[in-house]
Amino acid sequence: MATPIIVQEARAEGLSPYRQLIQAGAHQWLADLPASGGGQDLGPAPMELLAASLGSCTTMTLRMYADLKQLPLEQVCVELEHEKVEIEGQRRDLIRRRIQLQGPLTPAQRQRLLEIAGRCPVARTLSQGVQLEDSLLS
């Protein structure tokens, strides 16, 4: 069974009312909203965390593939932006993912790495959609 990720409010006098403490195993970090959303920008906003998840999964997947295939990939950098757009009359989320590959790669190797990026687990989950199951803890 996967280690649960626990998110709880971390409200304190004088701090953002939206400050959240996130714990995943031995790791802890904060999330918050920007000042424009009523927070104090004490950590990434939820959509920034989602984009960061995609970016980190992309870079890890590309590194594993390049190492397995012994490709001369020296560095991977992923830049992500999220925005709301209208598609066929509906407001939808759009994440733009721009991947920078450094190293003496051939055009065919670069293209293959782009294809592999689309197969990272987070990209597949986002593109296929997610089934959410909610319940209350007592």
N, C-alpha and C positions, 0 to 999 in steps of 0.2 A: 504494500500500500504506500502511496506517495505521502511524503511529509506534508502536513497541512500548512498552509500559509495563513497567518492570523493578522488581521487588520483591526485595529481598535482606535477609537478617538484618543487623542493625547492632548486634551484641552488643559490649558493652564492660564491663570490670570495674566492678561496682557499679551497673550499669544493668539495666533489665528484660531478662530473657532472651528476651522476645517482641518487643522493639523492632525495627521494620522500616523500612528506608529505601525510599521509593517515588520513582521517577523517571519522568516523562512528558515527553519532550522536554526543554525547558529548565527544567522545574519539578520541585522536590523537596520532599517532606514526610515526616513520620514517622507511623507507625501503631504501636499498642501495645494491650495489654489493660489493663482497669482493675485496680486492686489486688485486687479480689474474684476476678479470673481469673488471678492470679499475675503480672501486669505492674505497671508503675508509672504507668500512665495518661499516657504521654509523647506520645500522639497519639490520634486516633480509633481505635476498634476496627473490625474489618472490616464489621460490620453497620451501624455508623454511617457508614462511607464509602459503603456501598451506598445508604443512605437519603439521604445528602448528594448523591449522584449523581442520584437521582430528584428531589430538591428543586431542584438547580441546573438540571437539564434542564427542569423544569416552569416555573420562573421565566423562563428564556431563551425557551422556546417561547411563553409568554404575552406576553412583551414583543415578540417578533417579530410575532406575530399582531396585537396591539393597534396597533403602529406601522403595519403594513401596512394595516389597516382604519381607521386614524386614530381609534381609540377613546380616550376620555379616561381611560385607565388611568395613574394617577400613581405607584403603587407596588404591588409584589407581594411577599408574604411567604408562605413555605410552612413549616409546622411538621410534622415527621414523628416518628412513634414506631414502634418495631418490637417485636413480642412473638411468642411462640409460643402458638398456640391449638389447640384440638381441633376439627376439622371432620370430620364423618362418621366418627368413631373414629380419625382420623389426626392426628398433630401436624403443624401447618403454620405457615409464617411469615405474619404479618399486618403490613403496614405501613399505618398510618393517616396519611393525608395531608390536612391542613387548610390550605386556601388562603385567604389574606386579600387581597382586592382593594380598593385605595383609589383613589378618584376618583369623579366624578359619572357613574357608569355606570347605565344603565337595568337593570331586572330581566332583560330579554331579553339584554342584552349580558353581564351577569354569568353567566347560564346558559350562553351560548355559550362564554365563557371557561372555564367548568368543563368543558364538553365537549372543548374544545381541549386542556386539561390532560391528559385521558385519552389524547390522541394524541401526546404527546411521545415521542421515540424510546425513552427509558429506560422509561417506563411501558408502552409496547407490548411491549418486550423482556421485562420482568418478567411481564406478564400472559400472554404467549404461551409463556413458558418459553424456555430457552436450551439449545442443543446444545453440549456441551463436548467438546473434542477434546484429549486429553492425549498428550504424548510426552516423552521424556527428551532433554536436550541433552548432547552429549558434551564 
